Amino acid sequence: MEVSVKCSVANCKYYSHLECTAEAIEINCDDTSMLASDSMETCCDTFTPVESREEIPEE
């Protein structure tokens, strides 16, 4: 099953034109619990910053 994941973090190495291109995505709570009340309490642990400014894609 192919899934499209929207992303707006332009300095992530998996970012491409408002989409995530990672083969797998790991989302976790910001703390050690397994419960979140809203999206602000979650984070994408797949995020990997690009090495340099030249690698950040242009829109």
Sequence and secondary structure as in RCSB ss.txt:
>XXXX:A:sequence
MEVSVKCSVANCKYYSHLECTAEAIEINCDDTSMLASDSMETCCDTFTPVESREEIPEE
>XXXX:A:secstr
     B   TTBTTEETTEE  SS  EEESSSSS  SSGGGEEETT  B SSGGGS   
